[in-house]
Amino acid sequence: MSERYARQMVLPEVGAAGQARLAAASVVVVGAGGLGCPVLQYLAGAGVGRLVIVDHDRVEETNLHRQPLYTMADIGKLKAEAAAAALRRFNPGIAIDTVAERLTPQNATVLVAGADLVVDAADSFAVTYVLSDACLAVGKPMISASVIGLTGYVGAFCGGGPSYRAVFPDVAVEGGTCATVAPESVTADDLVVDLRSLEEAPQSPFAGARRLDVDHVAALLAEPLSSRRIVLCCRSGQRALAAADRLREGGLDNLALVALG
């Protein structure tokens, strides 16, 4: 074994056999942002033999204060590729694959099938449900974490335990529920509300989307919406959840959330 891992191999819980297991392991990490960066650094440092980085986003200057895998030279580059390059410099003895795509039920099935462990670091309700469903189907363990402000959570799901969907059957909204949907499930009949500011996202992926922030979403209560579904969009799903709370309080319950990443 390389001297690189000597300090962790002296631990009786690791040893030579444990280090060999790490070297033979394959871990899929979905999300290479504020959570994914330290996860990837520590997995690479520990000598996990194969890492698969899944992230469709690109590096922005606003990422740099909390995502230390990236530098100014990486701005504009795909996060998956920039993170892989940094990790290869850090530990050239491991294999790193990149998937610069948005996670979908289709590619999740393939990614999960080849993994020993899946880490959900995407900070997105939609991704968490998709990954959990894929992991449950083939019995693979999933570690999911999320951070909101100065608080956060981490949990282990599937792999012989309950799935995320079993623990949280749907996103709770003030005693009710609100479905999470993938962007491709949005139809022309839906009323789409993009909760992101124009500065944050100058162009919405949905033609005709309304722009409202959480504080003004209650304006929809005065409109004749009939049974039309309202789709609430934001980056991670957190603002969509808060907006859904306000609309349910006003009597609207045909709601869906989309996390755009």
Buried (B, 14 or more C-beta within 10 A) or exposed (E): EEEBBEEBBEEEEBBEEBBBBBBEBBBBBBBBBBBBBBBBBEBBBBBBBBBBBBBBBBBEEEBBEEBEBBEEEBBEBBBBBBBBBBBBEEBEEBEBBBBBBBBBEEBBBEBBEEBBBBBBBBBBBBBBBBBBBBBBBEEBBBBBBBBEEEEEEEBEBBBEEBBBBEEBEBBEBEEEBBBBBBBEEBEEEBBBBBBBEEEEBEEBEBEEBBEBBBEEBBEBEEEEBEEEBBBBBBBBBBBBBBBBBBBBEEEBEBBBBBBBB
